[in-house]
Each structure stands twice: as C-alpha cells, then as structure tokens.
Amino acid sequence: MRDSNITTSINGLIPYLPDTTPSQRYRIEQWLPYLQSQGISIDLHPFADDDLMQLLHKPGKRAAKAIANATGFARRILDVAATSRYDAVLIHRTASIAGPALLERLIPLFRRPLIYDFDDAIFMLHTTEANKRFGWLKFPGKTATICRLSAHVIVGNSYLAEYARQYNSRVTIIPSSVDTDRYLPVKRARAGDRVVIGWMGSSTSQTHLELFAPVLRELAARRNVLFLVVLDSGPFFPGIPFVWSRCSASWEV
C-alpha cells in the first residue's frame, strides 16, 4: 500500500549502487528526502550489483564482466517491468551500463512518462584503459535515443542542453549542486600555509586529471600545495604531493 502522504511515485533507474558515484549522489540521491517531503517518492534500482562494481575498472576478467552484466540486464528487465506500479520513470545517464537503448524502448509501452537526467557528455565515447577494447559496448549514441523517448530531459549545463534539444524540445537545465548544510567554508588560509587542492571523479574521468600532471608538478614546485584526489583507483602522479582515497561520501566534506 502506498504511503498516504505520497502523491507521486517514481521508478528510479540508476547505473551504480547508491552512495558510490558522485554524479548520482549530487543529481539524485541527496534530493530524496526533500522530494519525499513534497510527496514524491523515488525508488532507486541500480543496474550494477556489488560483483559488477568490483569488476568494472579491473583489466581483463572478460568472462566475469560478461556474466555480471548479463545478470544486471536480467535484473533490469524486472525493474522496467515494475514500471506499471509507478507514476513515472527516472533514468540517470542510462538504464544499462552496456548495450543499446533496448530497455529504454520498452518503457513507453507502460504509458508512463520518462524523465531523463544526465550531467556529462555521455554521448561522446570515453572509457578507462582497462575497458578500452570494449568501449563500443557503451553505445554512446543511445543518449540521443533516450532523449527522443523522454517526456522531459534534465541536464547539468547549457552545453548538454544544446545537445539534448536536437532530439527533444522539453529540456531543463539543473546544475549539479551541493548541500550547503554539509559543505561549509574552511577558515581562510594564512600566508605560508599549505594549500589543499581537491579533485573528485571516476576511473573513466581519471585520464583528464592525469593529462594535467605536468602543470600540477610545476605548481607543486613553486608553491606549498597538496592534492587531495578521490578516485576509484590511485592516479599516476609522479613527483606530485598527493593523498588518494576511494570515492565515498565521507571524503566530500
């Protein structure tokens, strides 16, 4: 039985386990209690389970990855089939980590509006070195298909909006934001204090950070700085003072 205080229920299809990915946390997860207070309930259903999360960015292990993805796909079919119990469907980035937009094409059959949210240029192919040979399985072109299928598209910035509007006129820009009750300004640094520079991302975006290693190395040689890097795996940062930690909500404050 639905909670009498809930007026709208949403089937939330997300790629990864909750509290493991900054994108999901900022775009979806941190807003759940606020939406709940307004009578909107979102049930989050991740595509990846613990096994797939452990395998994603490891080199090799093709058979294990294939099995884990097939298991996730089967589980996702059940998630999509449950759409009839909800008022709408929300997809963050993609319904399935690999493959074309097969599952997304099923959603209109349930006559429920589809809301699509993304905050990166996921329509451009980019993979980790560990999965480079199989990057084509991400089918980045499916982003356009999901935009066409959606009743409304929500994006993080104007660049993404320009892309989405090629396929859907109903596009809203909602920038990713942080909880100002949790993220408070630190005290002003004094002259000579070490400056801490933070960077947070995923293994896929790690190459963007490492691209700037020569610039950061030069900065470290000129100033007293420490780089705080939060990633799934440690960066290749020779000659640069840094502290590395795996992604978690506790490291974001």
C-alpha positions as CSV (number, residue, x, y, z in Angstrom):
1,M,0.0,0.0,0.0
2,R,1.3,3.5,-0.9
3,D,2.1,5.9,1.9
4,S,-0.9,8.3,2.2
5,N,1.5,11.2,2.2
6,I,3.0,10.2,-1.2
7,T,1.2,11.6,-4.2
8,T,3.8,10.6,-6.9
9,S,5.9,7.5,-7.1
10,I,8.9,7.2,-9.5
11,N,10.8,4.2,-10.7
12,G,14.4,5.4,-10.5
13,L,16.8,3.5,-12.8
14,I,20.4,4.4,-11.9
15,P,23.6,2.7,-13.2
16,Y,25.5,2.2,-10.0
17,L,24.9,1.3,-6.3
18,P,23.8,4.3,-4.2
19,D,26.5,6.2,-2.4
20,T,29.2,5.1,-4.8
21,T,29.2,7.7,-7.5
22,P,29.3,11.5,-7.1
23,S,27.1,12.0,-10.2
24,Q,24.2,10.0,-8.7
25,R,24.7,11.4,-5.3
26,Y,24.5,15.1,-6.4
27,R,21.9,14.7,-9.1
28,I,19.5,12.2,-7.4
29,E,20.3,10.7,-4.0
30,Q,20.8,13.9,-2.0
31,W,17.4,15.1,-3.1
32,L,15.4,12.1,-2.0
33,P,14.4,13.4,1.5
34,Y,13.4,16.8,0.1
35,L,11.3,15.2,-2.7
36,Q,9.8,12.9,-0.1
37,S,8.7,15.9,1.9
38,Q,6.8,17.2,-1.2
39,G,5.0,13.9,-1.7
40,I,7.4,12.5,-4.3
41,S,8.9,9.1,-3.7
42,I,11.8,7.7,-5.8
43,D,12.7,4.0,-5.5
44,L,16.3,3.6,-6.7
45,H,17.1,0.5,-8.7
46,P,20.8,0.2,-9.7
47,F,22.0,-1.8,-12.7
48,A,25.3,-2.8,-11.1
49,D,25.5,-5.0,-8.0
50,D,28.5,-5.5,-5.7
51,D,30.1,-8.0,-8.0
52,L,29.9,-5.8,-11.1
53,M,31.1,-2.8,-9.1
54,Q,34.2,-4.7,-8.1
55,L,34.9,-5.8,-11.7
56,L,34.1,-2.6,-13.6
57,H,37.6,-1.0,-13.7
58,K,39.8,-4.1,-13.4
59,P,41.7,-5.1,-16.5
60,G,40.8,-8.5,-18.1
61,K,38.2,-10.7,-16.4
62,R,36.1,-10.6,-19.6
63,A,34.0,-13.7,-18.7
64,A,33.3,-12.4,-15.2
65,K,32.3,-9.0,-16.5
66,A,30.1,-10.5,-19.2
67,I,28.3,-12.7,-16.6
68,A,27.9,-9.7,-14.2
69,N,26.5,-7.5,-17.0
70,A,24.1,-10.3,-18.1
71,T,22.9,-10.6,-14.5
72,G,22.4,-6.9,-14.3
73,F,20.5,-6.9,-17.6
74,A,18.1,-9.6,-16.4
75,R,17.6,-7.7,-13.1
76,R,16.9,-4.5,-15.1
77,I,14.2,-6.2,-17.2
78,L,12.3,-6.8,-13.9
79,D,12.9,-3.2,-12.9
80,V,11.4,-2.0,-16.1
81,A,8.5,-4.5,-15.8
82,A,7.7,-2.9,-12.5
83,T,7.0,0.4,-14.2
84,S,3.2,-0.2,-14.2
85,R,3.3,0.3,-10.4
86,Y,4.7,3.8,-10.7
87,D,3.5,7.2,-11.9
88,A,6.7,7.9,-13.9
89,V,10.2,6.6,-14.6
90,L,13.5,8.5,-14.0
91,I,16.7,7.4,-15.8
92,H,20.0,8.8,-14.7
93,R,22.5,8.5,-17.5
94,T,21.4,5.1,-18.8
95,A,19.2,2.2,-17.8
96,S,22.0,-0.4,-18.6
97,I,25.8,0.2,-18.4
98,A,26.4,-1.7,-21.7
99,G,24.4,-2.2,-24.8
100,P,22.0,-0.1,-26.9
101,A,18.8,1.5,-25.7
102,L,16.8,-1.7,-25.7
103,L,15.3,-1.4,-22.2
104,E,14.6,2.2,-22.6
105,R,12.5,1.5,-25.7
106,L,10.2,-0.8,-23.5
107,I,9.2,2.0,-21.1
108,P,6.8,3.8,-23.4
109,L,4.8,0.5,-23.6
110,F,3.8,1.1,-20.0
111,R,2.3,4.6,-20.8
112,R,4.3,6.2,-18.1
113,P,6.3,9.5,-18.7
114,L,10.1,9.0,-18.8
115,I,12.3,11.7,-17.2
116,Y,15.9,11.5,-18.4
117,D,18.8,13.1,-16.4
118,F,22.5,13.4,-17.3
119,D,25.3,15.7,-16.4
120,D,28.2,14.7,-18.6
121,A,28.9,14.4,-22.3
122,I,28.0,10.7,-22.3
123,F,27.1,10.9,-26.0
124,M,30.9,11.0,-26.6
125,L,32.8,7.7,-26.2
126,H,35.3,7.7,-23.4
127,T,36.5,4.7,-21.4
128,T,39.1,3.6,-18.9
129,E,42.2,1.9,-20.2
130,A,41.0,-1.4,-18.6
131,N,37.9,-1.4,-20.8
132,K,39.2,0.4,-23.9
133,R,38.8,-2.5,-26.2
134,F,35.1,-2.9,-25.3
135,G,34.3,0.8,-25.2
136,W,31.9,0.4,-28.1
137,L,29.6,-1.6,-25.9
138,K,28.7,1.6,-24.1
139,F,26.8,2.7,-27.3
140,P,27.1,6.4,-26.6
141,G,24.7,7.1,-29.5
142,K,21.9,5.8,-27.3
143,T,21.8,9.1,-25.4
144,A,20.0,10.6,-28.4
145,T,17.5,7.8,-28.5
146,I,16.7,8.2,-24.8
147,C,16.3,11.9,-25.3
148,R,13.7,11.2,-28.1
149,L,11.8,8.7,-25.9
150,S,11.6,11.0,-22.9
151,A,8.8,13.2,-21.8
152,H,11.4,15.6,-20.3
153,V,15.2,15.8,-20.3
154,I,17.1,17.4,-17.4
155,V,20.8,18.3,-18.0
156,G,23.6,19.9,-15.9
157,N,24.6,22.7,-18.2
158,S,23.9,24.7,-21.4
159,Y,26.3,22.6,-23.5
160,L,24.4,19.4,-22.7
161,A,21.1,21.3,-23.2
162,E,22.2,22.3,-26.7
163,Y,22.8,18.6,-27.5
164,A,19.6,17.3,-25.9
165,R,17.4,19.9,-27.7
166,Q,18.4,18.4,-31.1
167,Y,16.2,15.4,-30.1
168,N,13.7,16.8,-27.6
169,S,12.3,20.4,-27.1
170,R,11.4,19.8,-23.5
171,V,14.8,20.3,-21.8
172,T,15.5,21.9,-18.4
173,I,19.0,22.9,-17.1
174,I,19.5,22.0,-13.4
175,P,23.2,22.4,-12.5
176,S,24.7,19.9,-10.1
177,S,24.7,21.4,-6.6
178,V,26.0,20.6,-3.1
179,D,24.3,20.6,0.3
180,T,25.3,23.8,2.0
181,D,24.5,22.4,5.4
182,R,27.3,19.8,4.9
183,Y,29.7,21.8,2.7
184,L,30.9,24.7,4.8
185,P,33.8,27.1,4.0
186,V,37.0,26.4,5.8
187,K,38.9,29.1,7.6
188,R,40.9,31.5,5.4
189,A,44.4,30.3,4.9
190,R,47.3,32.4,6.2
191,A,50.4,33.3,4.1
192,G,52.7,30.3,4.0
193,D,50.0,27.7,4.9
194,R,49.8,24.6,2.7
195,V,47.0,24.9,0.1
196,V,45.0,21.8,-0.4
197,I,43.5,21.3,-3.9
198,G,40.9,18.7,-4.2
199,W,39.7,16.7,-7.2
200,M,37.0,14.1,-7.3
201,G,35.9,11.8,-10.2
202,S,35.7,8.3,-11.5
203,S,38.1,5.9,-13.2
204,T,36.7,7.0,-16.5
205,S,37.5,10.7,-16.0
206,Q,40.9,9.9,-14.3
207,T,42.7,10.4,-17.6
208,H,41.5,14.0,-17.7
209,L,43.2,14.6,-14.4
210,E,46.4,12.8,-15.3
211,L,46.6,14.9,-18.5
212,F,47.4,17.9,-16.3
213,A,50.2,16.2,-14.3
214,P,53.0,18.3,-15.8
215,V,51.2,21.5,-14.9
216,L,50.4,20.3,-11.4
217,R,54.0,19.2,-11.0
218,E,55.2,22.7,-11.9
219,L,52.7,24.2,-9.5
220,A,53.9,22.0,-6.7
221,A,57.5,23.1,-7.3
222,R,56.5,26.7,-6.9
223,R,54.0,26.6,-4.1
224,N,53.3,24.6,-0.9
225,V,50.4,22.6,-2.1
226,L,48.9,19.2,-1.5
227,F,46.5,17.5,-3.9
228,L,43.6,15.5,-2.4
229,V,42.5,13.0,-5.0
230,V,39.3,11.0,-4.6
231,L,39.0,8.3,-7.2
232,D,38.2,4.6,-7.7
233,S,41.9,3.9,-8.2
234,G,45.1,5.8,-7.5
235,P,46.3,8.3,-10.2
236,F,49.6,8.2,-11.9
237,F,51.1,11.3,-10.3
238,P,55.0,11.0,-10.2
239,G,56.6,14.0,-8.5
240,I,53.4,15.4,-7.2
241,P,52.5,15.5,-3.5
242,F,49.0,14.0,-3.2
243,V,46.8,11.9,-0.9
244,W,44.5,9.4,-2.6
245,S,41.3,7.9,-1.3
246,R,38.5,5.9,-2.9
247,C,35.2,7.6,-3.6
248,S,32.9,7.9,-0.6
249,A,30.5,10.5,0.8
250,S,32.7,10.9,3.9
251,W,35.5,12.3,1.8
252,E,33.4,15.0,0.3
253,V,33.3,17.2,3.4
